[in-house]
Amino acid sequence: MTGKAPIGIFDSGYGGLTVFQKIREALPHCDFIYLGDNARAPYGPRSFDIVYDFTRQAVFKLFEMGCPLVILACNTASAKALRTIQQQDLPRSDDPTRRVLGVIRPTVEVLDRLSRSKHVGILGTSGTIASCSYTLEIAKLFPHIRVTEEACPLWVPLVENREADSPGADYFIRKNIDAIFERDPDIDTLVLGCTHYPLLLEKIRKHVPAGVTIFSQGERVAEALADYLQRHPEMNARISEGGSVRFLTTESPDRFSANASFFLGEPAEAGGIRWASEGLNV
């Protein structure tokens, strides 16, 4: 493949913007396309097959738009679709040198360094927790670490409905945090295994025991991506450099722009992209 193109960032909705923001800070010279499948969000409660189908469709649309590298800035997509796309779809594609990376592996890689007690808690959507992706990945890299997981199905709706600062949010956040620490009071590192959760960070801190490290993924994923590009100059050479960002959504561009501006803390104008039977159409 000739020419240079943006890095693709995919998420089921808005949460991936918290990861994208950190990636853009780490790689300000790179161009990006952010695609949010807001029309079919949330992915968390959906089956493995559906999440895989949706994610594959979006990834190959970003490939079609020229992106040689796509980041799944979504824990559910990373848990339910990444491995199949990497192992089955990419080798059979018309350009097997393209790459798709997720957020779970880079998060897990630092946990042994962060945790002193070697007891780690994972907070995530129902889909991410049901996949056991964090538990399996941690067991491969650090079998001595004990993992306790807690599904928090109401946290994403709290964020997307702008209820993150409400008293009701305190109730549900406290309920889930109390539950995970009741099962393992020795947890000293708590992973926010959903890209929406950084917007609840202040309330989470209120209910987490003193001395516990709360680990948000964005900075780590950005650090890992920068390192990946440094270690793979052949991929780095394919990334265009202009600092541009293009936002696309499968739902209302106006609604996406308003919510994305809330997530990013700055204006974000989106274009529309629609689903069709043969794939995504701009």
BELLIN-V159022 format. One record per residue. RES is the residue in one small letter. PSI is psi in degrees with one decimal (none if undefined). NEAR is the number of other C-alpha atoms within 10 Angstrom. Layout:
BEGIN
res->RES psi->PSI near->NEAR
res->RES psi->PSI near->NEAR
END
This chain:
BEGIN
res->m psi->135.8 near->9
res->t psi->165.0 near->6
res->g psi->170.6 near->9
res->k psi->155.3 near->17
res->a psi->167.1 near->21
res->p psi->163.9 near->27
res->i psi->132.7 near->25
res->g psi->136.6 near->28
res->i psi->122.7 near->28
res->f psi->139.6 near->27
res->d psi->158.2 near->30
res->s psi->-18.9 near->28
res->g psi->-119.3 near->27
res->y psi->-25.0 near->30
res->g psi->-35.8 near->24
res->g psi->-15.4 near->26
res->l psi->-29.1 near->25
res->t psi->-32.7 near->23
res->v psi->-45.2 near->27
res->f psi->-41.3 near->26
res->q psi->-42.4 near->18
res->k psi->-35.2 near->18
res->i psi->-43.6 near->23
res->r psi->-36.1 near->17
res->e psi->-37.2 near->11
res->a psi->-30.3 near->16
res->l psi->63.2 near->17
res->p psi->-18.6 near->15
res->h psi->-15.5 near->14
res->c psi->154.4 near->19
res->d psi->150.3 near->21
res->f psi->149.9 near->27
res->i psi->123.0 near->22
res->y psi->123.6 near->24
res->l psi->120.6 near->28
res->g psi->124.6 near->28
res->d psi->59.2 near->23
res->n psi->-26.8 near->20
res->a psi->-24.3 near->14
res->r psi->8.6 near->15
res->a psi->153.0 near->16
res->p psi->152.8 near->19
res->y psi->-22.8 near->26
res->g psi->-48.5 near->24
res->p psi->-6.8 near->15
res->r psi->160.5 near->16
res->s psi->164.6 near->12
res->f psi->-46.5 near->18
res->d psi->-41.7 near->11
res->i psi->-44.8 near->13
res->v psi->-40.7 near->25
res->y psi->-47.6 near->22
res->d psi->-46.8 near->13
res->f psi->-45.1 near->17
res->t psi->-44.2 near->26
res->r psi->-42.2 near->19
res->q psi->-46.1 near->16
res->a psi->-41.4 near->24
res->v psi->-45.1 near->23
res->f psi->-23.0 near->19
res->k psi->-42.1 near->18
res->l psi->-37.0 near->23
res->f psi->-45.7 near->21
res->e psi->-31.0 near->11
res->m psi->3.3 near->14
res->g psi->-11.1 near->21
res->c psi->121.6 near->25
res->p psi->-13.6 near->24
res->l psi->129.4 near->22
res->v psi->131.5 near->24
res->i psi->123.6 near->24
res->l psi->94.5 near->25
res->a psi->47.9 near->32
res->c psi->123.0 near->29
res->n psi->-39.4 near->30
res->t psi->-45.1 near->36
res->a psi->-39.8 near->26
res->s psi->-38.3 near->25
res->a psi->-38.3 near->25
res->k psi->-12.8 near->27
res->a psi->-27.0 near->22
res->l psi->-51.0 near->24
res->r psi->-42.3 near->16
res->t psi->-41.3 near->12
res->i psi->-44.3 near->22
res->q psi->-43.4 near->15
res->q psi->-27.9 near->10
res->q psi->-46.8 near->10
res->d psi->-45.0 near->15
res->l psi->-46.4 near->17
res->p psi->-25.6 near->13
res->r psi->0.7 near->10
res->s psi->171.6 near->11
res->d psi->-11.5 near->9
res->d psi->85.7 near->12
res->p psi->-1.0 near->12
res->t psi->-8.8 near->13
res->r psi->157.5 near->19
res->r psi->150.3 near->17
res->v psi->127.7 near->19
res->l psi->154.0 near->21
res->g psi->-168.6 near->23
res->v psi->-12.4 near->29
res->i psi->-49.9 near->24
res->r psi->-52.1 near->18
res->p psi->-30.7 near->17
res->t psi->-47.2 near->23
res->v psi->-34.4 near->20
res->e psi->-24.1 near->16
res->v psi->-0.7 near->11
res->l psi->-34.5 near->21
res->d psi->-33.2 near->18
res->r psi->-33.9 near->8
res->l psi->-37.4 near->16
res->s psi->127.6 near->17
res->r psi->-40.3 near->13
res->s psi->-16.3 near->13
res->k psi->29.3 near->20
res->h psi->116.4 near->20
res->v psi->138.3 near->26
res->g psi->142.2 near->29
res->i psi->124.0 near->23
res->l psi->128.4 near->23
res->g psi->-179.6 near->27
res->t psi->167.1 near->26
res->s psi->-39.1 near->18
res->g psi->-44.5 near->24
res->t psi->-44.4 near->27
res->i psi->-41.7 near->23
res->a psi->-29.1 near->18
res->s psi->-20.0 near->15
res->c psi->21.3 near->14
res->s psi->-41.0 near->19
res->y psi->-45.2 near->25
res->t psi->-44.5 near->21
res->l psi->-42.1 near->13
res->e psi->-41.0 near->16
res->i psi->-40.6 near->23
res->a psi->-33.8 near->15
res->k psi->-42.7 near->11
res->l psi->-40.4 near->14
res->f psi->75.9 near->16
res->p psi->-14.3 near->13
res->h psi->-8.3 near->12
res->i psi->131.2 near->18
res->r psi->133.3 near->17
res->v psi->131.1 near->19
res->t psi->128.4 near->19
res->e psi->150.8 near->23
res->e psi->120.1 near->21
res->a psi->134.9 near->18
res->c psi->71.8 near->19
res->p psi->-19.2 near->17
res->l psi->-5.2 near->14
res->w psi->-41.1 near->23
res->v psi->-47.5 near->24
res->p psi->-34.6 near->13
res->l psi->-43.7 near->21
res->v psi->-48.9 near->20
res->e psi->-20.5 near->17
res->n psi->16.5 near->9
res->r psi->35.8 near->13
res->e psi->13.9 near->16
res->a psi->-29.1 near->22
res->d psi->7.8 near->14
res->s psi->158.0 near->11
res->p psi->-32.2 near->10
res->g psi->-34.8 near->11
res->a psi->-38.9 near->19
res->d psi->-40.5 near->17
res->y psi->-50.7 near->10
res->f psi->-36.5 near->16
res->i psi->-46.0 near->23
res->r psi->-40.1 near->16
res->k psi->-46.8 near->13
res->n psi->-38.5 near->20
res->i psi->-42.0 near->19
res->d psi->-39.7 near->15
res->a psi->-42.7 near->14
res->i psi->-35.2 near->19
res->f psi->-22.3 near->17
res->e psi->-36.3 near->10
res->r psi->-30.6 near->13
res->d psi->93.1 near->16
res->p psi->-9.0 near->13
res->d psi->2.3 near->15
res->i psi->129.4 near->24
res->d psi->-3.6 near->22
res->t psi->123.9 near->22
res->l psi->116.7 near->25
res->v psi->127.7 near->21
res->l psi->91.4 near->21
res->g psi->34.8 near->28
res->c psi->136.9 near->27
res->t psi->-11.9 near->27
res->h psi->-28.2 near->27
res->y psi->-25.6 near->24
res->p psi->-25.0 near->22
res->l psi->-8.5 near->20
res->l psi->9.8 near->20
res->l psi->-42.4 near->15
res->e psi->-41.3 near->11
res->k psi->-36.5 near->18
res->i psi->-44.4 near->20
res->r psi->-35.1 near->15
res->k psi->-28.5 near->12
res->h psi->-3.1 near->15
res->v psi->138.4 near->18
res->p psi->150.4 near->15
res->a psi->143.2 near->9
res->g psi->-6.4 near->9
res->v psi->131.8 near->15
res->t psi->126.4 near->17
res->i psi->117.6 near->18
res->f psi->114.7 near->20
res->s psi->142.7 near->21
res->q psi->-27.4 near->25
res->g psi->-54.9 near->22
res->e psi->-39.2 near->19
res->r psi->-43.0 near->20
res->v psi->-41.1 near->25
res->a psi->-42.9 near->22
res->e psi->-43.3 near->15
res->a psi->-37.9 near->18
res->l psi->-44.0 near->20
res->a psi->-41.6 near->16
res->d psi->-40.0 near->11
res->y psi->-46.4 near->14
res->l psi->-34.5 near->14
res->q psi->-37.4 near->12
res->r psi->-13.8 near->11
res->h psi->74.8 near->11
res->p psi->-24.6 near->10
res->e psi->-32.7 near->11
res->m psi->-41.6 near->17
res->n psi->-36.0 near->18
res->a psi->-15.9 near->13
res->r psi->-6.1 near->20
res->i psi->126.7 near->22
res->s psi->150.7 near->18
res->e psi->110.5 near->17
res->g psi->-8.0 near->12
res->g psi->18.6 near->13
res->s psi->155.4 near->14
res->v psi->132.1 near->18
res->r psi->123.6 near->15
res->f psi->133.1 near->20
res->l psi->145.6 near->24
res->t psi->149.5 near->26
res->t psi->1.4 near->23
res->e psi->-147.3 near->20
res->s psi->120.8 near->16
res->p psi->-37.0 near->18
res->d psi->-44.2 near->15
res->r psi->-42.9 near->14
res->f psi->-44.5 near->24
res->s psi->-42.3 near->19
res->a psi->-45.2 near->15
res->n psi->-37.6 near->19
res->a psi->-37.3 near->22
res->s psi->-35.5 near->15
res->f psi->-45.1 near->15
res->f psi->-41.1 near->22
res->l psi->-19.8 near->14
res->g psi->22.0 near->10
res->e psi->160.6 near->10
res->p psi->142.2 near->13
res->a psi->105.6 near->18
res->e psi->128.2 near->17
res->a psi->153.3 near->22
res->g psi->161.7 near->17
res->g psi->150.1 near->17
res->i psi->135.8 near->19
res->r psi->151.6 near->15
res->w psi->139.9 near->16
res->a psi->168.9 near->8
res->s psi->-31.1 near->6
res->e psi->-0.5 near->7
res->g psi->-155.9 near->13
res->l psi->137.4 near->16
res->n psi->132.7 near->12
res->v psi->none near->12
END
